[in-house]
């Protein structure tokens, strides 16, 4: 399977040749930023490639798509997860994975099963346990519930409260907790009561993390990166603005968003004019804290924010876990040129300790190149990052372009490290 392009005959951007000619210098720069720092245990990075620019548009510190990695990416995950864990917790043997409570989302359960498999194959004892707040009877009736994933495989979900009690009674022991739960509703008391190392940091959940903060750190690093190859950093980033204390149902607040959006449209248009880009700018409005593609909408004209219908207002009013959205990120829209089987697609890179373990293309048959693909009806095409090494194991792509995706994903990981350090200092 190979990737296609929405626009044929695209000229090769000058930054590709400049990156190729300065690869050693760029590699040294990346290593200097990565070394001696505790990078995220794992991460996924969404990248949009418009042909005329390539930018990171989201970074997830609790990735939920390990089931979408090709077999060789899973093998690399096993290889990289072991040193990543032992670096954080020397002599670690027993691990607890704490997932989301999506017990009815069978594809999410498959992700958790694969994550457990990766860690077990790396030589650790591993159980899955969650808070089961939505289904407390599980904790009363049994120590775990066995569920079936989307592929028909069994997975055991243990009750975290029971596990915690057994730890306190010294009948069980765990060296590490790995979070696959973004804690958007806050940090549960039972998690605070543990004296076990937790990665990724519980301070990096969406209860305190902001996308705008991540993109601030990303922009600083992209400016350095672009200087190395003497190009405009805008070619690797998306302009943005933030509005706080917004009620999307209040017209006055929507006017405030419209004014902010108008200014952002002008900034983007200025860059389009500077780089002789003939397309019309657009933006995305997003919850500044949140994931799963919720609270996200493309805006083609600032006036649309005044004219939102009830359905759209409801979509932007609450995000994951029915959390009310009061802070919005307005982000420059980056169209995607990729198609797979005639479906519009975008890139998602997976990393463990900032080491590449593959990724996938998120595709959608009913969406356009300027829309949010992380929505109901999306599909995933496994990525084959090592064609010469592994052969036909997924979607093939231009390796020069993929090298750029890889560099940007590493930059996003470095930015996430800086972000986590700031969050931990602020929440001590």
VOVO-571763 format. One record per residue: x, y, z of N, C-alpha, C in turn; residue in one letter. Coordinates in steps of 0.1 Angstrom, whole numbers, plus 2048, in hexadecimal, padded with zeros to 3 digits. Example, Ala and Ser with C-alpha at 12.3 -4.5 7.8 and 13.67 -1.06 7.14 Angstrom:
8847C784E87B7D384E8847DF84Ea/8807EA8478897F584788180084Fs/
REM end
This chain:
8097F480080080080080980C800x/8068167F780E8227F680582E7F8x/80C8397FC8048457FF80384E7F2x/7F78547F17F585D7E67F486C7EAx/7F28757E17F28837E47E68897DEx/7E08927E57D48997E07D78A27D4x/7E48A87D57E88B27CA7F48AC7C3x/7F28A97B67FD8A37AE8068AE7AAx/8138AA7A781C8B37A28218BE7ABx/8208BB7B88268C57C28358C67C1x/8398D37C18488D57C184E8D17CEx/85A8CD7CE8618C97DA8658D67E2x/8608D77EF8638E37F78728E47F9x/8778F07FA8868F27FB88B8ED808x/8828EC8138878E782088B8D981Fx/8858D18168898C38158988C1812x/89C8C88088AA8C88048B38CD80Ex/8AF8D88158B78DE8208B98D482Cx/8AE8CD82F8AF8C383A8B88B7835x/8B78B38298BF8A88248CE8AC825x/8D18B88228DF8BD8218E58BF82Fx/8DC8C18398E18C48478DD8B9851x/8DB8AD84D8D68A38568DE8A0862x/8EB8A08608F589D86B8F48A9875x/8F38B58718F28C087A8E58C0881x/8DA8BC87A8CD8BC8818CD8B088Bx/8D38A58888D389A8918DB89E89Ex/8E68A589C8ED8A98A88E58B38B0x/8DE8BB8AA8D58C58B18CA8BE8B9x/8C48B48B28B98AC8B98BF8A48C5x/8CA89E8C38D18978CE8D48A08DAx/8D88AC8D78DC8B68E28D08BA8EAx/8C48B98E38B88BD8EB8B28B18F2x/8B48A58ED8AF8998F38B88938FEx/8C58958FD8CE88E9078CC894915x/8CD88B91E8CD88F92D8BF894931x/8B58939298A789692D89E88A92Dx/89588A93688B87F93788088292Ex/88187D92287787F91786A87791Bx/85F87A914852872918854863916x/84F85C91F85084D91E84B848911x/84084E90C83B84B8FF8328578FAx/8318588ED8298638E88248608DAx/81A8668D68168668C88158748C3x/8198768B68198848B18128848A3x/80888D8A380088F89680789A88Ex/80989688181089F8788078A186Cx/8068AE8687FF8B185B8098B6851x/8088B08458118B483A8098BA82Fx/80B8C782D8048CF82380B8CF815x/8178CA8158208CB8098288D780Ax/8228E380C82A8EF80E82F8F181Cx/82A8EA82682E8EA83482B8DD83Ax/8328DA84582F8CE84D8308D285Cx/8258CE8648258D387181F8C887Bx/8248C888781E8C18928118C8896x/8068C18967F98C789A7F38C28A7x/7F98B78AD7F58B28BA7FF8A88BFx/8018A88CC80A89E8D28038988DEx/80288B8DE7FB8848E980587C8F2x/80487F8FF80E87890880886B90Ex/7FC86890A7F685B90E7F0854902x/7F98508F87F484B8EB7EC83E8ECx/7E283D8E47D88338E57D682B8D8x/7E182A8D07E08238C47EB8198C1x/7F08128CC7FB8088CA7F67FD8C1x/7E97FA8C17E47F08B87E57F38A9x/7E88008A67E98048987F7804893x/8017FF89B80F7FE8978117F188Fx/81A7F188581D7E587E8257DC887x/8267CF88382D7C588B83C7C988Ex/8427D08858507D48878517E0891x/8467E98908467F489A8437EE8A8x/83C7E38A98397DD8B68467D78BBx/84E7D18B285B7CB8B68657D68BBx/8657E18B486D7ED8B88687F28C6x/85B7F28C88557F68D585A7EE8E0x/85B7E18DE8617D88E986F7DB8EBx/8777DE8E08857E18E28877EE8E9x/87F7F88E78818058ED87A8078FBx/8707FF8FE86980190A8717FC916x/8797F29148817EC91F88B7F7925x/8947FC91D89D806922896813927x/88B81692188482292587E820933x/87981493687481194487F81094Ex/88A80994A89580795489D814957x/89D81D94D8A382A94F89B83295Ax/88E83095A886837964885830971x/88482397188381B97D88C80F97Cx/8998119808A380697F89D7FA987x/8A07EE98289C7E198888D7DF988x/8867E79808777E597F8737D797Ax/8697D29808647C497C8557C497Ax/84E7CA98383F7C99838397D7980x/8307D797682B7E397081C7E2970x/8167EE9738077EF9728047FA967x/7FC7F695D7F77FF9537E9805958x/7E88129587DB81895C7D581E94Fx/7CB8189497C581D93D7B982693Fx/7B382B9347A783293579C828938x/79082D93C78582493F77C821933x/78282092777B81D91B77880E91Ax/7728089247707FA9247677F5919x/75F7FE9137567FB90875C7FE8FAx/7688058FA76F8088EE7787FC8EBx/7747F38E377C7E78E17897E98DAx/78A7F48D27977F78CB7A17FD8D5x/79B8058DF7A480A8E97A97FE8F2x/7A07F48F57A57E98FC7B07E18F5x/7AF7E18E77B97DA8E07C67E28E1x/7C67EF8E17D27F78E47D87F48F1x/7D07F28FB7D57EF9097DB7E1909x/7D57D89027DA7CA9017E77CA8FBx/7E97D18F07F67D28E88007D88F1x/7FD7E38F88067EA90180B7E090Cx/8027D99128067CF91C80F7C4916x/80C7C09098147B69038227BB900x/8237C88FC8307CE8F98397CD906x/8337D291183A7D391E83E7C5923x/8357BB9228377AE9268427A791Ex/8427AA91184D7A490885A7AA90Bx/85A7B69118677BC91586C7B7922x/8657AD92886A7A69348647AB941x/8597B29418537B794E8467AF950x/8427AE95D8357AA96282C7B5961x/8207B495B8187C09598097BC95Ax/8027C59617F37C49637ED7D195Ex/7E07D095A7D97DC9577CE7DE962x/7CE7EB9677C47EE9727BF7FC970x/7B27FE9717AD80C9707A380E97Bx/79E81B97C79781F98878881A988x/78381797C77681197A76B819982x/76D82698276382F98975582E982x/75582C97574882B96E74181E971x/749814975743806977749801985x/74680799074C80399D7487F59A1x/73D7F099C7397E29A07447D899Cx/74C7DB9927577D298E7607D099Ax/7637DB9A176C7DA9AD7667D29B8x/7597D39B97527CC9C47517BD9C2x/74F7B99B574C7AB9B27597A39AFx/7637A99AA76F7A19A677B7AA9A6x/7877A49A57937AB9A57967B0997x/7907AA98D7927AF97F7867AB976x/7857B196B77B7AD9617827AA954x/77E79F94E78579B94177C7A0936x/7827A792D77A7AD9217807A8914x/7797AA90977E7A68FC7817B28F4x/78D7B28ED7917BD8E578A7BC8D7x/78D7C68CF7877C78C278C7BB8B9x/7977B58BC79C7AA8B479879D8BBx/79079D8C578B7918CB79578B8D6x/79F7938DA7A978F8E47A47928F2x/7A778A8FC7A378E9097AD797910x/7A87A09187B07A99207AA7AA92Ex/7B27A99387AE7AA9467B07B994Bx/7A57BF9507A67CC9567A37CA965x/7AE7CD96D7AD7CC97C7A87D9982x/7A37D898E79E7E39967A97EA99Dx/7AC7F799A7B77FE99F7B67FF9AFx/7AA8019B47A88029C27AC7F59C9x/7A97EA9C37AD7DD9C97BC7DB9C9x/7C27DF9BD7D07DE9BC7D77E79C7x/7D27F39C87D87FC9D27D77F69E0x/7CC7F09E37CA7EA9F17D47DF9F3x/7D67D79E87DF7CC9EA7EE7D19EBx/7F17DC9E57FE7E29E68007E79F5x/7F57EE9FA7F67F3A087F77E8A12x/7F17DCA0F7F17D1A187FE7C8A15x/8067CDA0C8137C6A088117B8A03x/8067B69FD8037A99F68067AA9E7x/8097B69E280D7B89D48177C39D4x/81F7C39C98297CD9C782A7D19B9x/82B7DE9B682D7E39A98387EE9A9x/8417ED99F84C7F699E849803996x/83F80298D83C80D98482E80D980x/82881997F81B81A97881D82296Bx/81781C96081882295380A827950x/80883494F7FB83A94C7F883A93Dx/7EC83593A7E683692C7D883D92Ex/7D88469377CB84D93B7CF85C93Cx/7C88649357CC8729347C787B93Fx/7C08759497BC87C9567B6889953x/7AD88A9497A789794679E89C951x/799893959790896964797899971x/7A58989717AD89A97D7B488E981x/7BC88F98C7C48849917BC87D99Cx/7B787099A7B08699A47B88689B1x/7B18699BD7B78689CA7BF85A9CBx/7B984F9C57BF8429C77CD8429C0x/7CF84B9B67DB84C9AF7E58549B7x/7E085E9BE7E98669C67EE85E9D2x/7E78549D67EA84C9E27F58429E0x/7F98409D38038369D081183D9D2x/81B8359D682983A9D78318339CCx/82B8319C183182A9B68348349ABx/8408339A584383C99983983B98Ex/83584698982A84697E83084E972x/82E84796783284D95A82784A94Fx/824854946828862947823869953x/82987495682587C96281687E963x/81187C96F80287F97180088E970x/80A8969718088A496F8068A8961x/80989F9588088A29497FA89D944x/7F189A94C7E38979477DC8A4943x/7D18A293C7CA8AD9367C38B6941x/7C38B194E7BE8BA9587C78C695Ax/7D38C69567DC8D19577E48D594Bx/7E58CB9427ED8CE9357E58D692Cx/7EC8DF9247E58E791A7ED8E590Cx/7E58E49027EB8E28F47F48EF8F1x/7EE8FA8F57F59078F28039078F8x/80490290481190190B81B8F8903x/8168ED8FF81E8E48F78238EB8EAx/81A8F28E381E8F88D78279048D9x/82790A8E58309158E883E90F8E8x/8409048EF84D8FD8F08518F88E2x/8488F38DB84A8ED8CD84F8F98C4x/8499048C584C9108BC85A9148BFx/85E9148CC86C9188D087690F8C9x/8749028CA87D8F88C487D8F98B5x/8718FB8AF8708FC8A087890889Bx/8789138A387F91E89F88E91B89Ex/8939148A88A19108A88A490689Cx/89B8FD89A89D8F388F89D8FA882x/89490387F89390A87389F913870x/8A491887B8B092187A8BC918875x/8BC90B8798C79028758C7900866x/8BB9008608BB8FE8518B790B849x/8B79168518B492384A8A7924843x/89C92084988F92284388692884Ex/87A92C84987093285286A92785Bx/86A92986886591F87185691C86Fx/84F92586984192386683F91785Dx/84991385584890884C8478FB854x/84A8FB8618498EF8698408F1876x/8378FB87582F8FD88182290387Dx/81990488680B90A88480991588Dx/80692188880392C8907F692A899x/7F69308A47EA92E8AD7E79398B6x/7DC9398BD7D89438C77CF93C8D1x/7CD9428DD7C693B8E87BC9458EDx/7B093F8F17A69478F77A093F903x/7A194690F79D94091B78F945920x/78993E92A77D942930772945925x/77093B91D76693C91275B932914x/74F93791374392F91273E92F904x/73F9248FC73C9248EE72E9278ECx/7259268F67179288F47139378F6x/71D93F8FA71B94E8FC7209558F0x/71795D8EA71B9648DD72696E8DFx/7279748EA73297E8ED73F9768EDx/73F96A8F274C9628F374F95E8E5x/74595B8DD7489568CF74D9628C7x/74996E8CA74E97A8C375D97C8C7x/7609798D376E97A8D77779708D0x/7719648CE7789598C677A95E8B7x/76F9648B276F9688A477A9738A2x/77B97C8AB7869868AA7949808AAx/7969778B37A29708B47A59688A8x/79B9618A379C9598967A096388Ax/79A96E88A79C97887F7AB97C87Fx/7B097E88A7BE98288B7C7976887x/7C496A88B7CC95E8877CB95C878x/7BF95E8727BE95C8647C796685Cx/7C89738617D197D85B7DF97985Cx/7E39738687F196F86A7F5963860x/7EB95A85E7EE94F8557EE954847x/7E595D8437E59628367F2969832x/7F797083C80497783A80F96D836x/80F96283D81995783A81695182Cx/80994F82980694981C80B953811x/80996081380D96980981C96A808x/82396981383296981483895D80Cx/83195280D83694580782F9427FAx/82794C7F582094A7E881793E7E7x/81093C7F28069317F37F99367F0x/7F292F7E67E69347E17D992F7E8x/7DB9257F07D091F7F77CA92A801x/7BD9278057B793080F7BA92B81Dx/7BE9338267C092F8347B492A83Bx/7B69218457AB91D84D7B191A85Bx/7A99188657AE9158727A690A879x/7AB9048847A38FB88C7A1902899x/79590089F7929048AD7938F78B4x/79A8F78BF79C8EA8C779B8EE8D6x/7978E48DE7988E58EC7A78E68EFx/7AB8EF8F87BA8F08FB7BE8E5904x/7B58DD9097B98D19117AF8C690Dx/7B58BB9087AC8B19047B18A98F8x/7AB89E8F67AF8958EB7A488D8E5x/7A78838DD79D87A8D67968828CCx/79B88D8C77958958BD78889C8C1x/78689D8CE7798A38D377C8B28D4x/7718BA8D27728C88D477B8CE8C9x/77B8C98BD7838CD8B277A8D08A6x/77C8DC89F7748DF89377C8E888Ax/77C8E687D7828EF87377A8FB871x/78090686F77A91386D77F919860x/77791B85677B92184977A930849x/77293685277094485276D948861x/773952866771956875762958878x/75A95C86E74C95F871745952874x/74A946871744939874742938883x/74B93E88B74B93D89973E94489Fx/73994E89972D95489D72194C899x/72294688E71693F88871593088Bx/71D92B89571C91D89970E91989Cx/70A90D8966FD90889A6FD9008A7x/6F28FB8AC6F28F58B96FB8E98B9x/6FB8E18AF7038D58AE7128D88B0x/7168E28A97248E68AA7288EC8B7x/71F8F48BD7218F98CA7228EE8D5x/7198E48D371A8D98DD7278D28DBx/72C8D08CF7398CA8CC7448D18D3x/7448DE8D374E8E68D974C8E98E8x/7418E68ED73E8E98FB7448DF905x/7448D290174A8C890A7538BF902x/75E8BB9097678B29037678A490Ax/77289D90A77389091076E89091Ex/76788692376388593075988F934x/75289592A7488A092C74D8AC933x/75B8AE9327618BA93875D8C692Fx/7588D09367558DD92F7618E492Ax/7618E891D76D8EE91776B8FD919x/77590392077591292278191991Cx/78A911917797917912799910904x/79B9198FA79C9148EC7A99188E6x/7AE90F8DE7BA9118D67B59138C8x/7B891F8C27B69218B47C391E8ADx/7C39148A47D091089E7CF91188Ex/7D99168887DA91687A7D7908874x/7CE90886B7CB8FB8647D68F785Ax/7DB8EB85B7E48E68517DD8DB849x/7DB8DE83C7D48D38347DD8C7832x/7D88BC8307E08B082D7E08AC81Fx/7EB8A98197EB8A580B7EB896809x/7EB88E8147EC8808137DE879811x/7DE86F8087D38668077D7858807x/7CF84F80C7D284080B7C583A807x/7C58337FC7B982D7F67AE8387F4x/7B38437F07AA84F7ED7A48557FAx/7A98518057A48578127AE861817x/7A986D81B7B28778207B987282Dx/7C687482F7CD86E83A7D7878840x/7DB87584C7E587D8537EE87485Bx/7FA87985E805871864804871874x/80686587A80786488881385C88Bx/81D86289282985B8968298578A4x/82E84B8A782F8468B583D8458B9x/8408498C684D8498CB84D8438D9x/85883C8DD85B8388EA86883E8EEx/8688478F987484E8FD87A8568F1x/87185B8E88758628DC87B85A8D1x/87B84D8D38808448C887483F8C0x/87583F8B386B83C8AA86782D8ABx/85A82B8AC85581D8AC84A81B8A1x/84A82589884082488D83582E88Ex/82A82A88981E83288A81482E87Fx/80B83787B8018338727FB84086Bx/7F483E8617EC84985B7DE84885Fx/7D98538657CB8548687C385985Cx/7BA8518577B385484B7A485584Ex/79D85C84478F85E84678885F838x/77F85683577985682876F861825x/76A86783076087182F76487F833x/77188183477788E83878089482Dx/7818A182D78A8A78237978AB829x/7A08B08217AE8B38257AF8BE82Fx/7A48C68327A48D183B79B8CE847x/7988C184A78F8BE8557978B685Fx/7908B486B7958AC87679389D872x/79E89687179D88786D79B87F87Ax/79E88488579D87C89278E87D896x/78687688F77887689277186988Ex/76586789275E85A88F75E857880x/76284A87D76384687077184686Bx/77B84A87378984A86F78E83B86Ex/79983A86679F82D8647AE82F866x/7B68248687C482586B7CB81B861x/7D682185B7DE8198527EC818858x/7F180D85B7FE80B861809810858x/81381685F81E81C85882A813858x/83081384D83D80B84B84981484Ax/84F81785685A82185686781B850x/86980E84F87680884B8747FF83Fx/87080483486D7FC8288787F3824x/8847F882488F7EF81F8927E482Ax/8907E78368927DE8418877D3842x/87B7D88418707CF8458677CB839x/8687D182E8607CD8228527D3823x/8497CC81D83B7D181C8337CE829x/8337D883282C7D683F8227E1841x/8207EA8388167F483A8177FF82Fx/81380B83281381682982281A826x/82581C81A83382081683282F813x/83D83681583D84581484B84980Fx/84C85680B85885C80786185D814x/86D85781387585681F87B864823x/87D86D81988287A81C878882824x/86B88082186088782885F880836x/86087383685E86C84386987184Dx/87587384888087885187C885857x/87588D85087189A856866898860x/85C88F85D85288B868859887874x/86387E87386A87987E871884886x/87788D87F87E8988868748A188Ex/8698A488885E8AC88E8588A589Ax/8578978998528908A585B8908B0x/86888F8AD8728908B887289E8BFx/8708A98B686F8B68BC8638B78C5x/8588B18C184C8B18C984E8AA8D6x/85689F8D68598988E28628A08ECx/86B8A88E68748B18EE86B8BC8F4x/8628C18EC8598CC8F18508C68FDx/84C8BA8FB8438B390584B8B2912x/8588AE9118618AE91D8618BB925x/8638C691D8638D39248568D692Ax/84C8D292383E8D592883B8CD935x/8408C193683E8B99428458BF94Dx/8528C394B85A8C99558538D595Bx/84D8DD9538468E995783A8E595Fx/8328DB95B8268D79628298D196Fx/8348CA9708388C497D83D8CF987x/8448D99828488E498B83C8EB990x/8328EE9878268F698A81D8EE994x/81D8E19948148D999C81A8D29A8x/8268D79AC82D8D19B88258D49C4x/
REM end
